[in-house]
């Protein structure tokens, strides 16, 4: 899950570096086509079938992931990278609720204190409007970012459910298979742009980072209950803040450092409990 967080932060930085030259839906379209071709090659190489046992669930997962990614890329393009990444990382709240509701998963005794510690870290990073520049920040990117977090949480829960019957690579494949048609429609609505050679390089970079993030995410969610697993994802905030500082000159203040420390401590607390019982262990899931 930590590797997934890193590569998703790198993907967001790459999308922001495109500087709005390529519409978000076109970025998602190119990323989806490249990822689908790679996953089809990987499945064929490993002798696995691309056909799922529950195609409806994987189509739902792909649609949720597409709209979540659309919100995320739009949010990244219209506000500082650290703020966009931060908003996306609110999703563990919704993931825990959805997992308890739909999957009947109990988050564990240490989840509540770990979550409260993570929430305090997030609160330290949120711009509350104390400075004039923060007070004048548009509201739309904040709302779109939060919507993306809700959709991401729903997608994560479907991944956890699908992992009971589907192979991990098949789940990853059906994300771009579902996303490509939706992104093609979105690209026509936004108006396609012709990428330059440099833009193609960034598009390939975004596709590679997103593919690695998806693979690590799916593998993590297949082995850990969804609500607990996504507690590791706030590490993306730290990665996003660092990349925002290095690539875009976004400052890292004391609040950012304090929030990052609190979030990392929450992740360590969540993972420091006793071994899970047999009923929670990955080995009890039906073989994929």
C-alpha positions as CSV (number, residue, x, y, z in Angstrom):
1,X,0.0,0.0,0.0
2,X,2.9,2.4,0.7
3,X,4.4,1.7,-2.8
4,X,0.9,2.3,-4.2
5,X,0.7,5.7,-2.4
6,X,4.1,6.7,-3.8
7,X,3.4,5.9,-7.4
8,X,0.0,7.6,-7.3
9,X,1.7,10.8,-6.0
10,X,4.2,10.5,-8.8
11,X,1.3,10.1,-11.3
12,X,-0.4,13.2,-10.0
13,X,2.8,15.2,-10.3
14,X,3.2,14.1,-13.9
15,X,-0.4,15.1,-14.6
16,X,0.2,18.5,-13.1
17,X,3.5,18.9,-15.1
18,X,1.5,18.7,-18.3
19,X,0.3,22.1,-17.3
20,X,-3.1,21.8,-18.8
21,X,-1.7,21.4,-22.3
22,X,-3.5,18.0,-22.6
23,X,-7.2,17.8,-21.3
24,X,-7.6,15.5,-18.3
25,X,-9.9,13.0,-20.1
26,X,-7.3,12.6,-22.9
27,X,-4.6,11.9,-20.3
28,X,-6.9,9.2,-18.8
29,X,-7.6,7.9,-22.3
30,X,-4.0,7.5,-23.3
31,X,-3.1,6.1,-19.8
32,X,-6.0,3.6,-20.1
33,X,-5.0,2.3,-23.6
34,X,-1.4,1.8,-22.6
35,X,-2.3,0.1,-19.3
36,X,-4.8,-2.2,-21.0
37,X,-2.3,-3.3,-23.6
38,X,0.3,-4.0,-20.9
39,X,-2.1,-5.9,-18.8
40,X,-3.3,-8.0,-21.8
41,X,0.3,-8.9,-22.5
42,X,0.9,-9.7,-18.9
43,X,-2.1,-12.0,-18.6
44,X,-1.2,-13.8,-21.8
45,X,2.4,-14.2,-20.6
46,X,1.2,-15.8,-17.4
47,X,-1.4,-17.9,-19.0
48,X,-4.3,-16.2,-17.3
49,X,-7.8,-15.4,-18.7
50,X,-8.9,-11.9,-19.0
51,X,-12.6,-13.0,-18.5
52,X,-13.8,-12.4,-15.0
53,X,-16.2,-14.5,-13.0
54,X,-18.2,-11.4,-12.0
55,X,-17.9,-8.9,-14.9
56,X,-20.6,-6.6,-13.6
57,X,-18.6,-6.0,-10.4
58,X,-15.5,-5.2,-12.4
59,X,-17.3,-2.9,-14.7
60,X,-18.7,-1.1,-11.7
61,X,-15.2,-0.9,-10.2
62,X,-13.8,0.5,-13.5
63,X,-16.5,3.1,-13.7
64,X,-16.0,4.2,-10.1
65,X,-12.3,4.3,-10.7
66,X,-12.7,6.3,-13.9
67,X,-14.8,9.1,-12.3
68,X,-12.6,9.1,-9.2
69,X,-9.5,9.6,-11.4
70,X,-11.3,12.3,-13.4
71,X,-12.0,14.2,-10.2
72,X,-8.5,13.7,-9.0
73,X,-6.8,15.0,-12.3
74,X,-9.2,18.0,-12.4
75,X,-8.4,18.8,-8.8
76,X,-4.7,18.5,-9.4
77,X,-4.9,20.8,-12.4
78,X,-6.8,23.6,-10.5
79,X,-5.0,23.8,-7.1
80,X,-1.6,23.0,-5.5
81,X,-0.4,19.4,-5.7
82,X,-0.2,19.0,-2.0
83,X,-3.8,20.2,-1.5
84,X,-5.2,18.0,-4.2
85,X,-3.3,14.9,-2.9
86,X,-4.5,15.8,0.6
87,X,-8.1,15.9,-0.4
88,X,-7.8,12.5,-2.1
89,X,-6.5,11.0,1.0
90,X,-9.7,11.6,3.0
91,X,-11.0,8.4,1.3
92,X,-10.0,6.0,4.2
93,X,-12.9,7.6,6.2
94,X,-15.4,6.6,3.5
95,X,-13.6,3.2,2.8
96,X,-14.0,2.1,6.4
97,X,-17.7,3.0,6.3
98,X,-18.3,1.3,3.0
99,X,-16.3,-1.8,4.0
100,X,-18.3,-2.2,7.2
101,X,-21.6,-1.7,5.4
102,X,-21.1,-3.8,2.3
103,X,-18.4,-6.3,3.2
104,X,-19.1,-6.6,7.0
105,X,-15.4,-6.1,7.8
106,X,-14.5,-4.9,11.2
107,X,-11.6,-2.4,11.1
108,X,-10.0,-3.7,14.3
109,X,-9.4,-2.3,17.8
110,X,-6.5,-0.1,16.8
111,X,-8.3,1.5,13.8
112,X,-10.1,4.2,15.8
113,X,-7.1,5.6,17.6
114,X,-5.0,5.3,14.4
115,X,-7.7,7.0,12.4
116,X,-8.0,9.8,14.9
117,X,-4.3,10.3,14.8
118,X,-4.4,10.3,11.0
119,X,-7.3,12.7,11.0
120,X,-5.4,15.1,13.3
121,X,-2.5,15.0,10.8
122,X,-4.9,15.8,7.9
123,X,-6.4,18.6,9.9
124,X,-3.0,20.2,10.4
125,X,-2.5,20.2,6.6
126,X,-5.9,21.5,5.6
127,X,-6.0,25.3,4.6
128,X,-8.6,26.7,6.9
129,X,-8.5,30.2,5.4
130,X,-6.3,31.8,8.0
131,X,-4.2,33.5,5.3
132,X,-5.6,35.7,2.6
133,X,-4.2,33.5,-0.2
134,X,-5.8,30.4,1.3
135,X,-9.1,32.2,2.0
136,X,-9.3,33.1,-1.7
137,X,-8.8,29.6,-2.9
138,X,-11.7,28.5,-5.2
139,X,-14.2,26.1,-3.6
140,X,-14.9,24.0,-6.7
141,X,-11.5,22.2,-6.7
142,X,-12.0,21.3,-3.0
143,X,-15.5,19.9,-3.6
144,X,-14.3,17.9,-6.7
145,X,-11.4,16.6,-4.7
146,X,-13.7,15.4,-2.0
147,X,-16.0,13.8,-4.5
148,X,-13.0,11.9,-5.9
149,X,-12.2,10.6,-2.5
150,X,-15.7,9.2,-2.0
151,X,-15.6,7.5,-5.4
152,X,-12.1,6.1,-4.7
153,X,-13.4,4.6,-1.5
154,X,-16.3,2.9,-3.3
155,X,-13.8,1.6,-5.9
156,X,-11.5,0.2,-3.2
157,X,-14.3,-1.7,-1.6
158,X,-15.3,-3.3,-4.9
159,X,-11.6,-4.3,-5.4
160,X,-11.6,-6.0,-2.0
161,X,-14.8,-7.8,-2.9
162,X,-13.7,-8.8,-6.4
163,X,-10.4,-10.2,-5.0
164,X,-12.4,-13.1,-3.5
165,X,-13.1,-14.6,-6.9
166,X,-10.9,-12.8,-9.4
167,X,-7.2,-12.8,-10.1
168,X,-5.4,-9.5,-9.2
169,X,-4.2,-8.9,-12.8
170,X,-7.7,-9.4,-14.1
171,X,-9.1,-6.8,-11.7
172,X,-6.4,-4.4,-12.8
173,X,-7.1,-5.0,-16.5
174,X,-10.8,-4.2,-16.2
175,X,-10.1,-0.8,-14.9
176,X,-8.7,0.5,-18.2
177,X,-11.1,-1.6,-20.2
178,X,-14.0,0.2,-18.6
179,X,-12.3,3.6,-18.4
180,X,-11.2,3.8,-22.0
181,X,-14.7,4.1,-23.5
182,X,-15.7,6.7,-20.9
183,X,-12.5,8.6,-21.4
184,X,-13.0,8.6,-25.2
185,X,-16.4,10.2,-24.8
186,X,-14.9,12.7,-22.3
187,X,-12.1,13.6,-24.7
188,X,-14.6,14.3,-27.5
189,X,-16.6,16.6,-25.1
190,X,-13.5,18.4,-23.9
191,X,-11.9,18.6,-27.3
192,X,-8.8,16.5,-28.1
193,X,-5.3,18.0,-28.3
194,X,-2.3,16.8,-30.3
195,X,0.5,15.9,-27.8
196,X,4.1,17.1,-28.5
197,X,7.0,14.8,-28.2
198,X,7.6,16.0,-24.6
199,X,3.9,15.5,-23.8
200,X,4.1,12.0,-25.1
201,X,7.0,11.4,-22.7
202,X,4.9,12.6,-19.8
203,X,1.9,10.6,-20.8
204,X,4.0,7.4,-20.9
205,X,5.4,8.4,-17.4
206,X,1.9,8.9,-16.0
207,X,0.7,5.6,-17.5
208,X,3.7,3.7,-16.0
209,X,3.3,5.3,-12.5
210,X,-0.5,4.7,-12.6
211,X,0.0,1.1,-13.6
212,X,2.4,0.4,-10.8
213,X,0.1,2.2,-8.3
214,X,-2.8,0.0,-9.4
215,X,-0.8,-3.2,-9.2
216,X,0.4,-2.5,-5.7
217,X,-3.0,-1.2,-4.6
218,X,-4.8,-4.3,-5.9
219,X,-2.3,-6.6,-4.3
220,X,-2.5,-4.8,-1.0
221,X,-6.3,-4.8,-0.9
222,X,-6.4,-8.5,-1.7
223,X,-4.5,-9.2,1.5
224,X,-5.7,-6.7,4.0
225,X,-9.2,-5.6,5.0
226,X,-10.1,-2.5,3.0
227,X,-10.6,-0.1,5.8
228,X,-7.3,-0.9,7.4
229,X,-5.3,-1.2,4.2
230,X,-6.1,2.3,3.0
231,X,-4.8,3.8,6.2
232,X,-1.4,3.5,4.5
233,X,-2.5,5.7,1.7
234,X,-2.2,9.0,3.6
235,X,1.6,8.5,2.9
236,X,0.7,9.9,-0.5
237,X,0.3,13.3,1.3
238,X,3.9,13.2,2.4
239,X,5.0,12.2,-1.1
240,X,2.7,14.8,-2.7
241,X,4.1,17.6,-0.5
242,X,7.7,16.6,-1.3
243,X,7.0,16.4,-5.0
244,X,5.1,19.7,-4.9
245,X,8.1,21.4,-3.2
246,X,10.7,19.9,-5.6
247,X,8.8,20.3,-8.9
248,X,6.5,23.3,-8.3
249,X,8.2,25.3,-5.5
250,X,5.2,24.7,-3.1
251,X,6.5,25.5,0.4
252,X,6.5,22.9,3.2
253,X,5.6,24.6,6.5
254,X,5.7,23.4,10.1
255,X,2.0,22.4,9.8
256,X,2.9,20.1,6.8
257,X,5.7,18.5,8.7
258,X,3.7,18.0,11.9
259,X,0.8,16.6,9.9
260,X,3.1,14.2,8.0
261,X,4.6,13.0,11.3
262,X,1.1,12.3,12.7
263,X,0.0,10.4,9.6
264,X,3.1,8.2,9.5
265,X,2.6,7.5,13.3
266,X,-1.0,6.5,12.5
267,X,0.2,4.1,9.8
268,X,2.7,2.5,12.2
269,X,0.0,2.2,14.9
270,X,-2.4,0.6,12.5
271,X,0.1,-2.0,11.5
272,X,1.6,-2.7,14.9
273,X,-1.2,-4.9,16.2
274,X,-1.1,-8.7,16.8
275,X,-1.4,-11.0,13.8
276,X,-4.8,-11.2,12.4
277,X,-7.0,-14.1,13.2
278,X,-7.6,-16.9,10.7
279,X,-10.9,-15.4,9.7
280,X,-9.2,-12.2,8.6
281,X,-6.1,-13.7,7.0
282,X,-5.6,-13.5,3.3
283,X,-5.3,-17.3,3.2
284,X,-9.0,-17.7,3.9
285,X,-10.0,-15.9,0.7
286,X,-10.9,-18.2,-2.2
287,X,-7.9,-18.8,-4.5
288,X,-7.8,-16.2,-7.3
